[in-house]
Amino acid sequence: MTTTKFLSVIILILIAGCTGNYQNSPVVNKSMTADKSSNVCKSQPEQPLNSQNVKSIILGENDEVISGMVSKDNQLGYSFEAKSGQTLQYKTDDEICVWIFSPENKILGDLKIAHDGKYVIQVSAPKGSTSFNVKMSLKIIQVAAQAQKDTVPKTEPSISSDKPSPKSEVIAQRSPEKFIQNHYAALNDRNYKYTWTDLSSEFKEKTGGFSSYTQWWDEVERIQVNSTKLVREGNNRAIVEVDIQYKMKSGETVQDDKGRIYLEWNSEEKHWDIVDKNAS
């Protein structure tokens, strides 16, 4: 009988406020297999995670899918904000290694978030290189009271073994609004290496190249995304209306007058590409 393997990894964590090198924090993870071969995930990452390889994402009650290509030498990271009382849930069919770092540098024994702060997910491959999709969410688990017992037993958060329907998987991976929110969150964290890959080849040319692109964004102190609205989606294309303001380092606040963003689905990389921006 074929069984679907869902990876559930519990890890140790970044010291609060650290945004650079993550290799100094000890980590613990559960390997996908008990085999002693080189395919087993190590107890800690073999390579340090560069802050430039960390992309900000937004997690909530609804499932979010992160995807990419990793190897032992090319690891990816994803940071997200979590609040006390939430529980991290995730699953994947892919053979990858995952470590999760929290601000308190303590083991999340049951993936329950004990304190507010920024958490970091590090993804690697146990051998060679591989593409991956990981479905994640932050939920509040309610435990029913046991009326006839003196104490309420601790319940371990479970990750459903039911494979999501193709329709729900497509919706999770293809949310244009979520893509735009994550894109600007990454720009706020100055993860230009990631945001640059969100642009189509044609749009990259319009920016004048990576050097000009980073130079302009370095003049922005903070990006404020007031709202996002899906205007249209279909045939692997989408239009998202955004209300964005830029607080410049000069002290000036600038309204982005090109709030209509045109997207095209990149089937090879499995994410949206920004192909153009125009006035609303």
Secondary structure, DSSP 8 states (H G I E B T S, - for coil): --------------BTT--S--TTS------S----STTS--SS-SS---GGGEEE----SS-EEEEEEEESSS-EEEEEEE-TT-EEEEE-SS--EEEEE-TB----TTSB--S-EEEEEEEE-SSSEEEEEEEEEEE-------TTSSS----------S---HHHHHHHHT-HHHHHHHHHHHHHTT-HHHHHHTB-HHHHHHHTSHHHHHHHHTTEEEEEEEEEEEEEEETTEEEEEEEEEEEETTS-EEE-S--EEEEEEETTTTEEEEEEEE--
